[in-house]
Amino acid sequence: MALPLLQFVLWATGSLACLASAVVIRAATAALIAFVNLFKILGEACNDAVEFARGLLWWALQCALELVRDVVMSLVSSLLEALTSVVAGSLRLTVSAVAELLAMSRSALDALAEAFTLVFDGVLQVLVTIGESIWSNCWDAVEYIMEKA
């Protein structure tokens, strides 16, 4: 009777030891996994914060570039309008002086002044188109650089 009781005690002690070691190993494994996941979550949060900052900087840069573009376009437009008014004013004065000097050819000079104004407007439109094209190419280059950066 003592032998089966001793076997039972040894079996129970071994089983409890196996159970305790299994619980300790599983708890340590779970704690290690939780610790690793904590760093993983922190890394993802840092990565998300960096992405947010990058997006915010990109948005700010786009706004700044649009503002600069608007300022430049406004300045160019104002300068072209001033230049047009000065040239048109001086053209009118010149045409008027020539018309007074050459009264015989007044109708021909009026047609010439009108043609010159049309030519000047055409040249002005070409210059504006070239300027817009250059600006568009520069803007595309900046966007390409920003995409590749």
Order of alpha helices (4+ residues) and beta strands (2+ residues): alpha-alpha
